[in-house]
């Protein structure tokens, strides 16, 4: 935290002086009471005080003054805020191998559940789109801020919903980049801050080379985060083994400045999405936070007044 007018913090010396004066006054009162040797008479003329309660209003008042001085010094703090026009494209593999049951109930169902959670945790102003891919890539939902529309698109992801058999990772990235380039009227000349997130369980077997799509993403300035999902022991109906292969996805992330995650369970997949979501489409801004200090200070002032009225029937 920084201060726009740090010289105003010198006023805290005045608050400290008031606190010292209060402590001195209380100790002076205690010494006077001890010098009054007739304790029985003292008990009659000076009945018991309310103990610690008598210090509460003064303590709250001093804390209020300190917070108001801090607010007067205009504190500044760095906060993460959504970037204007921030866009995320989520590409999900819907090839037949995603029906492997090494992740309960199967890879695709677990991937859809994690995609729902990921989208729901993104800031509302974000544009989020959805691409499904197998042997070809299809845009299920263009980038929108409508989370209900996106949720319906995720629900439509299924085996065979993206064309013929295969795994077209390069085509999926290319389709996502097309959506970014055409997001709005200015996207052609001013690319929006964007990110592509690709989830798959295998290597590229169809469509354009992933390296070409990664080069296009790099040229556009769009990082591609990748998640390989599954385990080496995955099988589909009929006993066919479909082990996860993450080398292609790792190379894409490395080439575009994105991050690669290997997830072998639904929990690991959620963690991967959470890590991605924490850094997607935000920027650091320095903002004035003096209102928080002033607000808490006013609450303490009200507390001091209330305590004084309840316990002593007077304002501090």
Secondary structure, DSSP 4 states (H G I P E B T S, - for coil): -EETTGGGGGGHHHHHHHHHHHHHHHHHHHHHHHH---HHHHHHHSPPP-TTHHHHHHHHHHHHHHHHHHHHT-EEEEEEEEPTT-EEEEEEE-SGGGG-TTSSS-HHHHHHHHHHHHHHHS-TT-EEEEEEESSSEEEEEEEES-HHHHHHHHHH--TTTTSSSS--HHHHHHHHHHHHHTSSTTTTTSPPSEEEEEEESS---SSS-HHHHHHHHHHHT-EEEEEEE--TT-B-TTS-B-----HHHHHHHHHHT--EEEE-SHHHHHHHHHHHHTTSSEEEEEEE-HHHHHHHHHHHHHHHHHHHHHHHSS--
